[in-house]
Amino acid sequence: MQLESAYPVIVTEAIGPCRDFYARHFGFDVVFESSWFIYLASKANPALAVAFMSPDHPSSPPGPERFNGQGMFFTLQVSDAAVEFQKVRQSGARIAYELRDEPWGQRRFGLVDPSGAWVDVVQQIEPAPGFWDPYMTSA
C-alpha cells in the first residue's frame, strides 16, 4: 500500500466551530470545505491534517456514527510545549489540563475541542529516572 495521506475524521454537528478552533489555536488552514465536510491541514506541515464531517453527510458508506467525545484523543506533538501553552492560553482557549511534566517523559497540556475530542499537546522530554523499568520486558 502506498499511502498519500492519513488523517482522522471526526463526525460532529460542530464542524464550523471545530474549523475555527483548529485554525485559531493551532494554525490549521482550511483545504476543503463543504456544508457537511471540512478538511484542515497544518500551515507548517500540510501532511498533518484533521477533518470534520456532519452526521447527516451524503456520502454512500454507512456510518460512521456521531463522535461522543470518548475513547479517542488527538495528539499534537510540538518542540516546546511551554511556548505553545502560552500561545494557546493567550488565544482565549479554555485549558482543561494545565501544563506539566509527566514522569513518563512528556511535557504536556490539554484542551477539549468543540466536538468533544481531547486535544493533547505534548513535547517529548526525559522521563523520571527508573520510571519505565517496571514496564520493560526482555526477550
N, C-alpha and C positions, 0 to 999 in steps of 0.2 A: 504494500500500500504506500503510495506517495502522497502524503498529506500536503495540502496547500494552506490550510488554516484549521484552527481548533478554537472554539470559544463556547462558553456556557450561554444558554438561552433560558431566561427566567420568565415564566408565564405569570403575568400580573396585570391588574387593571391600571396600575400606576406607571405605565410606560413613559408618559411625559415627565412626571416627577423624577423617575429614575434617570432619564436622559439628562435632566437639569442637575441632578445630584452628582453624577459622574463627570459631567463637563465642568461644573463649578469647583468641586472639591479635589478632583484627581486628574484634570487635564485631558479628558477624553473628548474626541471630536465625533460628531455625527457623520457617519459614512453613508448610511442609507436610512431613510425614514419614510414610513407609510402610516396610514391610520391604525394599523394593527401590529407593526413590527418596527423596531428601531435597533440599528447596529452601530455600536460605538467602538472606536479604536483609539489607543493612546497616541497623543501628539508626538511623544518622544520615541515610540516604537509601535508602528501600526500593526505589528504581528500580535500585540497584546490587545485583546478585544473582549467585549461582552455585548449581549443582545437581550432585548426585552420584547415579549410577544403578548398581545392581548388574549385573554381566554376565549374570545369569540373570533379567533383567527379563521380565515377562509381556506387555509392550506388543507390538503387532502388527507394526510395521515391522521389516524385517531390520536387523541391526546396531544401533547401531554397535559396533565391536569394542572390546575392553578397551584402555584407555589404557596405553601403555607408558612414559610419562614423557618422551618425546622429541618434538620438533617443535612444541611449544606452550608458552607461558608466560602467566601471569595477572598483569597489571599492576594494582597498586593505587596510584593517584596521590593524594598527600597534600600538605598545605600545609607541613608541617615534618617532613622525613624523620628528622632527628636526634632529635626528641622521640619519634617513633614507634619508632625503632630502640631507644631506651632502654626504652620500654614493652614492646616485643616481647621484648627480651632479659630483662627482669625477670620476664616471664610464664613464662619457662622454655623458650622456643622455641630450637631449635638454629639458629643463624645460619650460612648456607652462604657468604655473601658479605658481608663487613664493610662498614659504612657508608663511602662515599667519594664524592668529587665527580668526575664523569666530564667529560672535555674537551668533549663534545658538548652539555653543558648539563643534566645531571641529577645530583642528589644521590640516592644510592640504596643499598639493601641488599637481600639476597635470602635466601630460605629455600626449602625443599622441603616440600610438604605430604604427608600420608600416602598420597596416590595416586601420588606421584612427580612431580607438577607443580611447576615452578619458579614461585615467587611473587616478583615483582619489585616492591618498594616504592620509588616514585620521587617526587621533588619536582623541578619544573622550576626551573632556575637559569640564569644567564647562561653561555653557552659560552665556552670559551677564545677569545681574540681570534684571528680568522682560521681557526678550526677548520673551519667549513663552507665556506670559499671554494673548495676543490677540488671540492666536491660540488654546487655550484650551477651551473645552466646558464641561459643567457639565450636567449630566443626570438628 
